[in-house]
């Protein structure tokens, strides 16, 4: 998760962009912050997916093979 001051800065730049044009330095900062946010989000989402096991009504593991392979690769790293 990004620190709250980084999220606040993302929102500050977004709000400013609605009112007036951002400088080139602010645009670059905004892009970097957004990239950092997306990387953190994707990482947390993958971790959450790796904790999921799909089970049918009879209790059998029906987790998709693609997810099982991804879990196995994640454990090796």
Rosetta blueprint (number, residue, H / E / L):
1 X L
2 X L
3 X L
4 X H
5 X H
6 X H
7 X H
8 X H
9 X H
10 X H
11 X H
12 X H
13 X H
14 X H
15 X H
16 X H
17 X H
18 X H
19 X H
20 X L
21 X L
22 X L
23 X L
24 X H
25 X H
26 X H
27 X H
28 X H
29 X H
30 X H
31 X H
32 X H
33 X H
34 X H
35 X H
36 X H
37 X H
38 X H
39 X H
40 X H
41 X H
42 X H
43 X H
44 X H
45 X H
46 X H
47 X H
48 X H
49 X H
50 X H
51 X L
52 X L
53 X L
54 X L
55 X E
56 X L
57 X L
58 X L
59 X L
60 X L
61 X E
62 X L
63 X L
64 X L
65 X H
66 X H
67 X H
68 X H
69 X H
70 X H
71 X H
72 X H
73 X H
74 X H
75 X H
76 X H
77 X L
